[in-house]
Amino acid sequence: MRTRRSLIVASILAVFILFFIAASAAAAAKKKIVVTFADFSERTTALFVAQDRGFFAEQGLDAELVQIRSGPVSMSALATGETQFYGSGATGANLGAMAQGLDVVFIAGLVNKLDGYFVVGPKVKNIDDLKGKTLGVQSMGGGIWTYTMAALDYWGLVPERDKIDFRVLGDQSVLAHGMIDGAFLGYTFSKMAERQGCRILAELPKANVPYQMQGILARRSFIEQSPDVAERSLRALSRSIGFIQEPANKQAVLRTLAKWLRVPQIEGGDELYERMKINYDRRIYPTKDGLARALRILTKANPKIGALKVENLFDNRIVHKLEMDRVF
């Protein structure tokens, strides 16, 4: 009897030891990646969900999400290898770095049209009233500045001609409380600004303007050296978008967004959720038309960007492989 009991105990111990070894090996095998983002809005939800729901971990990735408020700093982090991926759009800072020779490309497109809300103070009654006004931005050449320029271009306004000034104030959480005469905000913070007495002048999603609003950037050299890591990262994001677009997951998605934006709850959550489902694209190809628009707009501010060619701004190979594998 004692021998049998000893054998049982030994068998149980062996199982636990094997489980521990397997778990340790799996943890050790995970590839560490750092993903930065600057857009502090619902457009970054795919990254937030991929992290919180364990989709990066499912792909054997130990991902760390880091907010960097400055586009140039994020590009510098990519250049030095401190980060592997950058969730951002076609901004002046990003295309400017490419024009300077940094081997960075869009390897995925998540939001492929101009998405945002132009929120204004009481002095602005219509689009024409933006002339002679001061608009708040996060940084000159950064995402909010770029998207503001894209909106002004769509409306036929030229800052130099129309005496429109910019003032650097901070990210969207700051702009929502001190935008001067107006600012380009995401849905969540536009609602906060409305509570402060501001109003929404224009809802850009309704205009359906092609633009690389949110994508994933990486260095070509990194993609060549670690194509499997890039592929696994995009698989995780594709899974995240699928999760977001499943109606049963609405409350989980909104909770994740509120957590990352550091707000108690998402105002107008039902409407925002429906817009996120539409804005995100399961076929995560970068938008060629949207990148062409960005080049045209940003060349006015930085002539060096005019030397770039649209086809050199993206690399579709990994996304194409995912499509062939029927990931989406």
Secondary structure in CASP SS format (residue, H / E / C, confidence):
PFRMAT SS
TARGET T0000
AUTHOR 0000-0000-0000
METHOD secondary structure of the structure
MODEL  1
M C 1.00
R H 1.00
T H 1.00
R H 1.00
R H 1.00
S H 1.00
L H 1.00
I H 1.00
V H 1.00
A H 1.00
S H 1.00
I H 1.00
L H 1.00
A H 1.00
V H 1.00
F H 1.00
I H 1.00
L H 1.00
F H 1.00
F H 1.00
I H 1.00
A H 1.00
A H 1.00
S H 1.00
A H 1.00
A H 1.00
A H 1.00
A H 1.00
A H 1.00
K C 1.00
K E 1.00
K E 1.00
I E 1.00
V E 1.00
V E 1.00
T E 1.00
F E 1.00
A C 1.00
D C 1.00
F C 1.00
S C 1.00
E H 1.00
R H 1.00
T H 1.00
T H 1.00
A H 1.00
L H 1.00
F H 1.00
V H 1.00
A H 1.00
Q H 1.00
D H 1.00
R C 1.00
G C 1.00
F H 1.00
F H 1.00
A H 1.00
E H 1.00
Q C 1.00
G C 1.00
L E 1.00
D E 1.00
A E 1.00
E E 1.00
L E 1.00
V E 1.00
Q E 1.00
I C 1.00
R C 1.00
S C 1.00
G H 1.00
P H 1.00
V H 1.00
S H 1.00
M H 1.00
S H 1.00
A H 1.00
L H 1.00
A H 1.00
T H 1.00
G C 1.00
E C 1.00
T C 1.00
Q C 1.00
F E 1.00
Y E 1.00
G E 1.00
S E 1.00
G C 1.00
A C 1.00
T C 1.00
G H 1.00
A H 1.00
N H 1.00
L H 1.00
G H 1.00
A H 1.00
M H 1.00
A H 1.00
Q C 1.00
G C 1.00
L C 1.00
D C 1.00
V E 1.00
V E 1.00
F E 1.00
I E 1.00
A E 1.00
G E 1.00
L E 1.00
V E 1.00
N E 1.00
K E 1.00
L C 1.00
D C 1.00
G C 1.00
Y E 1.00
F E 1.00
V E 1.00
V E 1.00
G C 1.00
P C 1.00
K C 1.00
V C 1.00
K C 1.00
N C 1.00
I H 1.00
D H 1.00
D H 1.00
L H 1.00
K C 1.00
G C 1.00
K C 1.00
T E 1.00
L E 1.00
G E 1.00
V E 1.00
Q C 1.00
S C 1.00
M C 1.00
G C 1.00
G C 1.00
G H 1.00
I H 1.00
W H 1.00
T H 1.00
Y H 1.00
T H 1.00
M H 1.00
A H 1.00
A H 1.00
L H 1.00
D H 1.00
Y H 1.00
W C 1.00
G C 1.00
L C 1.00
V C 1.00
P H 1.00
E H 1.00
R H 1.00
D H 1.00
K C 1.00
I C 1.00
D E 1.00
F E 1.00
R E 1.00
V E 1.00
L C 1.00
G C 1.00
D C 1.00
Q H 1.00
S H 1.00
V H 1.00
L H 1.00
A C 1.00
H C 1.00
G C 1.00
M C 1.00
I E 1.00
D C 1.00
G E 1.00
A E 1.00
F E 1.00
L E 1.00
G C 1.00
Y H 1.00
T H 1.00
F H 1.00
S H 1.00
K H 1.00
M H 1.00
A H 1.00
E H 1.00
R H 1.00
Q C 1.00
G C 1.00
C C 1.00
R E 1.00
I E 1.00
L E 1.00
A E 1.00
E E 1.00
L H 1.00
P H 1.00
K H 1.00
A H 1.00
N C 1.00
V C 1.00
P E 1.00
Y E 1.00
Q E 1.00
M E 1.00
Q E 1.00
G E 1.00
I E 1.00
L E 1.00
A E 1.00
R E 1.00
R H 1.00
S H 1.00
F H 1.00
I H 1.00
E H 1.00
Q H 1.00
S C 1.00
P H 1.00
D H 1.00
V H 1.00
A H 1.00
E H 1.00
R H 1.00
S H 1.00
L H 1.00
R H 1.00
A H 1.00
L H 1.00
S H 1.00
R H 1.00
S H 1.00
I H 1.00
G H 1.00
F H 1.00
I H 1.00
Q C 1.00
E C 1.00
P H 1.00
A H 1.00
N H 1.00
K H 1.00
Q H 1.00
A H 1.00
V H 1.00
L H 1.00
R H 1.00
T H 1.00
L H 1.00
A H 1.00
K H 1.00
W H 1.00
L H 1.00
R C 1.00
V C 1.00
P C 1.00
Q C 1.00
I C 1.00
E C 1.00
G C 1.00
G H 1.00
D H 1.00
E H 1.00
L H 1.00
Y H 1.00
E H 1.00
R H 1.00
M H 1.00
K H 1.00
I H 1.00
N H 1.00
Y E 1.00
D C 1.00
R C 1.00
R C 1.00
I C 1.00
Y C 1.00
P C 1.00
T C 1.00
K H 1.00
D H 1.00
G H 1.00
L H 1.00
A H 1.00
R H 1.00
A H 1.00
L H 1.00
R H 1.00
I H 1.00
L H 1.00
T C 1.00
K C 1.00
A C 1.00
N C 1.00
P H 1.00
K H 1.00
I H 1.00
G H 1.00
A H 1.00
L C 1.00
K C 1.00
V H 1.00
E H 1.00
N H 1.00
L C 1.00
F E 1.00
D C 1.00
N C 1.00
R H 1.00
I H 1.00
V H 1.00
H H 1.00
K H 1.00
L H 1.00
E H 1.00
M H 1.00
D C 1.00
R C 1.00
V C 1.00
F C 1.00
END
